[in-house]
Amino acid sequence: QVQLVESGGGLVQPGRSLRLSCASSINPFMFAGMAWYRQTPGQQQRELVAHRSRDGSTTYSDSAKGRFSIARDISVNVIYLQMNDLRREDTAVYYCQARTWEGLETWGQGTQVTVSS
């Protein structure tokens, strides 16, 4: 069973950067797709960025474009979300999600990011 564990959230000032980590129980090279989502109270989870291994494509939501990026380090089994120029409206719980080639989808437990001065 694949497990994902996020870390790296916390309190950060507007304009600063933060990198979230998602530790995987299997090598991310084995994922057909991986993505980061976020959720604010009373709202549904929204996809921020998604990477598809089949064609190497990455898509970004309008809110993430130009500020957020996804990366993976297969040497340590970690998926990252780099977030730059953070804004108060980026305050949310952030989740990583991955899907194997067999179609098994797994979610992490989430990590809180609060952007405030």
C-alpha positions in Angstrom: 0.0 0.0 0.0 1.4 3.4 -1.0 1.6 6.0 1.7 2.2 9.7 1.4 3.2 12.0 4.3 3.3 15.8 3.9 5.5 18.1 5.9 6.9 21.6 5.7 3.8 23.6 6.4 3.6 26.4 9.0 3.3 30.2 9.4 5.0 32.3 6.8 4.9 36.0 6.0 3.4 37.3 2.8 5.9 37.5 0.0 8.1 34.7 1.4 8.7 31.2 0.0 8.0 27.8 1.4 8.7 24.3 0.2 6.4 21.5 1.1 7.6 17.9 1.1 5.6 14.7 0.4 7.5 11.6 1.5 6.4 8.5 -0.5 6.6 4.9 0.6 7.6 4.0 -3.0 9.9 5.7 -5.5 8.0 8.5 -7.2 9.5 7.3 -10.5 6.7 4.6 -10.2 3.9 7.1 -10.3 1.9 7.7 -13.4 0.8 11.0 -12.0 1.4 13.2 -9.0 -0.3 16.4 -7.9 -0.7 19.0 -5.1 -4.1 20.2 -4.0 -5.2 22.6 -1.3 -8.4 23.1 0.7 -9.8 26.0 2.7 -12.6 25.7 5.3 -15.9 25.1 3.7 -14.4 24.6 0.2 -13.6 21.6 -1.9 -10.1 20.5 -2.5 -8.7 22.3 -5.5 -5.9 21.1 -7.8 -2.9 23.4 -7.9 -0.4 21.5 -10.0 -0.4 18.1 -11.6 2.4 16.2 -13.4 1.8 13.3 -15.8 4.7 10.9 -16.3 3.4 9.5 -19.6 4.1 12.7 -21.5 6.1 14.7 -18.9 3.4 17.4 -18.9 2.7 19.6 -16.0 -0.4 21.8 -15.6 -0.9 24.6 -13.1 -4.1 26.3 -11.8 -4.3 30.0 -12.4 -3.6 30.6 -8.7 -0.4 28.5 -8.9 0.9 29.6 -12.3 4.2 31.5 -12.1 4.6 31.0 -8.3 4.3 27.3 -7.6 6.2 24.4 -9.0 6.3 20.6 -8.5 9.4 18.5 -8.4 10.4 15.0 -7.3 13.6 13.6 -5.9 13.7 9.9 -6.7 16.9 9.4 -4.6 14.9 10.1 -1.4 11.4 9.3 -2.5 10.0 12.8 -2.0 7.7 15.0 -4.0 8.0 18.8 -3.5 5.8 21.8 -3.9 7.9 25.0 -4.1 5.8 28.0 -3.3 7.1 31.5 -3.9 5.6 35.0 -3.3 3.0 33.6 -0.9 -0.2 35.6 -0.4 -2.7 35.6 2.4 -5.2 33.8 0.1 -2.7 30.9 -0.1 -3.6 30.0 3.5 -5.0 26.4 3.3 -4.3 22.8 4.0 -2.1 21.4 1.3 -2.3 17.8 0.1 -0.2 15.7 -2.1 -1.7 13.0 -4.3 -0.2 10.3 -6.4 -1.5 7.7 -8.8 0.3 4.5 -9.9 0.3 3.1 -13.4 -2.3 0.5 -12.1 -4.6 3.3 -11.2 -4.2 3.2 -7.4 -4.7 6.7 -6.0 -3.3 7.8 -2.7 -3.5 11.0 -0.6 -1.5 12.4 2.2 -2.9 13.6 5.4 -2.3 17.3 4.6 -0.2 20.1 6.0 -1.4 23.5 7.1 0.1 26.6 5.5 -0.8 30.0 7.1 0.3 33.2 5.3 0.1 36.1 7.7 2.2 39.0 8.9 
